[in-house]
Amino acid sequence: MVIAMRGLYIHIPFCLSKCNYCDFNSYAGCLFKAPAYVNALLKEGEKYKGEKVDTVYIGGGTPTILNLYDISRLITGIKDIFSFDENTEFTVEMNPATAKEEYLKALFSLGVNRISMGGQSFDDKLLKILGRTHLTKDISESVSLCKKAGFSNISMDLMFSLPSQTMNSWKDSLEKAVASGITHISCYGLKIEEGTPFYENGVTPLCEELDREMYHYAVEFLENSGFKQYEISNFALKGKKSKHNLKYWHCQEYFGLGAGAHGYVGNVRSYNCFPIEKYIEKINLFGDATQEETPLTKEDMKIEKIIMGLRLKEGIDPGLVSPKKTEELIKAGFMEMEKGNIRFTLKGFDLSNTILSRLI
Amino acid sequence: MSDRQKNIRNFCIIAHIDHGKSTLADRLLEHTGIVSQRDMEQQLLDNMELERERGITIKARAVKLDYKASDGCEYTLNLIDTPGHVDFNYEVSRSLAACEGAVLVVDAAQGIEAQTLANTYLAVEHDLELVPVINKIDLPSARPDFVKNEIEDEIGIPAQDAPLISAKNDINIDAVLEQIVQLVPPPSGDENAPLKALIFDSVYDSYRGVIVYVRLKEGSVKAGDRVRMMAHGSEFDVVEVGYMRPLGLEPCKELKSGEVGYITASIKNVSETSVGDTVTNAHNPTSEPLSGYRKAVPMVFSGIYPADGAKYPDLRDALEKLQLNDASLSFDPETSVALGFGFRCGFLGLLHMEIIQERLEREYNLDLVTTAPSVIYKIGLTNGTEITLDNPTNMPPAGSISYMEEPMVDASIITPSEYVGNIMELCQDRRGIYKDMKYVEGNRAILHYDLPLNEIIYDFFDAIKSRTKGYASFDYEMKGYVRSNLVKLDILLNGEVVDALSFIVHESKSYARARRIAEKLKENIPRQLFEIPIQAAIGGKVIARETVKAMRKDVLAKCYGGDITRKKKLLEKQKEGKKRMRQVGSVEVPQEAFMSVLKLDE
């Protein structure tokens, strides 16, 4: 049996400002801690000295608000610790208007070969509502800069179901994103999370009908534009699927570095403590910041294969789920067989939580 | 009256809810010296958890207290506690029959209220001497003089010497004890006559068997005697007799006429020791049993099912245990397509039903689904036979029925006269037949109606209370059966009849009821993968319809490395939630939906 190579996730929990919908583990106004944080990341990485990985993903937060010096020593340090070659998919998340040309050129020359950009919307009014710091014009400019710096694999996040968003605004964003020359799109429906400004201010979600109309439109439009859906929220041109993210959906293993970062190694899921100071302190003291470890049982692994695998268009081995239940779901149009695998239909994706809770 | 009897006082305490009955009982226990503050769990007499929480007394309890009065004599005070609800009126009447006097507690701020009066009438009916006591005099809003006059005007007993007390703050409790000694007459009854003892309660004890609480009217009883339960006919050899003390049972040599105590005789089941039965000596029986005995007959029936089908044996065990202590509870196994294996249970009334359900859930930790309560109908079939029906599911097809009969009750409602209109309206709405109305002292009216039992088992008691600001009281007695135009209403979910939701209703009310139930179900059945039509039908004819729209969206947009564990937990929780639902055909029905049809007025 060929054991798939592991991935590496590095978390950069710094942001210029917190967006109104964001409940991630990220912090604004503490960039002065970045040098110590990068030191801690490299120290934590020493635990895995010599491990082979074939995908690296630096996410956040906003990794590109690290200064060039810090991000360069992070990337070179990582390359010294882990073993990987030029075929490794190496993604860095960036926000529009956070990176200059020379910064992007430097990343490219250091071996970064994929950019994931938080565009979110091509509607300035919506960007303001979301609390984003960039404008629509920054998005296209940043994409051009990335290309100029040598990147040929660029992903963009877009959000739908936003407060006051219209169907036309959504269509416009999709068209502009495709036209900007990117190779991968993630479309996320807004979820109003507890503790966020949206939640505190009583922002109400769009009605489910419009939400689904937007989603269904995106699937159809992107398909017609050459972006094939391969996961509930992800679409890619041929050969441009995110190899790193596929590891999550295939239940393959990955190392996690940084405050609050999750890892999955040796059938054990674990995550680090956060916030930033606590993480730095623990790493400096013990070289480790693990908060909790959960070894997976066979049953856990099976459940994860079902819930993660069915997010993918390729589907899963039908042997993982009850034939009687899948038969009913196929009959009702929520699932279908494709190339020997069982998978959700579009209608199935819409209600995937309810259906998954029956299948596990 | 013998010398022995002249120092005995048998009494109960009656009060409106919250006027301080249980608190006063606690104080009496403390002041007679047996219970120290430390030993006392608050409100000793109400020793079921549920009773304490609801603030009502479900089962009667009794206790023997010693008191040295100001005249220098030692007295035996037997305090007999009474349950406080219409379902248990019979038990109340038997407790009262064991007493010679009643302490009437009235709140100094609120004065006389509905239950005060209803209980007073009951006490007067049993020829009890009333000892008025005015409680909560330390409240700023207390107006004892007004309340004294109110008692004199409305009840017609002298109240100027009524002790002014605060049970809560332990003020003037001795005055109550003195009044009991002075006002309550001592018991009479010949201790040399054949044994004649009234059973006013019994409890099951796993070591001794049933402990029978008795008031001896005549004669005596001791260990070794052979006794007979006159109505039941069974005979036992007495193992032990004694007194109920605040901290437990205290055996004695012999119980004699006028005394209150207990008998154990290796009795296996409380059904053999019905409340109200007369205990006599098997070798030297009394000629006449005490009057007023009534067999406890379940009048309201409901299906009780475990929410988790695997808990069926636990439910059976729990019901068996409860029945040891409660002869009025009946149960037989039944099966429902929608709910699986369960029991058809019979209760005295709706409160009794709620109490049993709550005890099953709390004391036995069971999660239950119950079906709408039903009464027993009589059905005449076209082939000339007559059957009884306590489960709507078993109703024969309309074509084979020639007539149906439903049970009626003789209801009396006491209300302040300004609410007479409201009460009449309610009774009218519940298909009541007006009999008569009398005005009594204190601007109050007693209304008599014939009401179908199936109209009062839902929420009649609550409806009366809400229409009279809680002032009216209600009592009923079974009256017999009358022919009636009844129909069976079926509920269909996604085209399939849900047997557990079927019920029988008068034809004139079927449309309104059908609409309300369909609405309630719509509120309580969550949206699912498919659209679910809810229909209410009589025979094959649909008379009400609602639709639960299909769910549109339930999806997690983002799921990456850090979300997997959380997502798994979320889905497992969702799965657990589904486990608590009942699969009815293709529809998942939550427990609450079954329960929601029980409370249509909300």
Interface residues (C-beta under 8 A of the other chain):
Chain A: Y9 Y188 G189 K191 E208 E209 D211 R212 I232 S233 N245 K247 Y248 W249 Y254 G256 G260 A261 H262 G263 Y264 R269 Y271 T294 D300 I303 E304 I307 M308 R311 A332 F334 F349 D350 L351 S352 N353 T354 I355 L356 S357 R358 I360
Chain B: Q528 L529 F530 M551 R552 K553 D554 V555 L556 A557 K558 C559 Y560 G561 G562 I564 T565 K567 K568 L570 L571 E572 Q574 K575 G577 K578
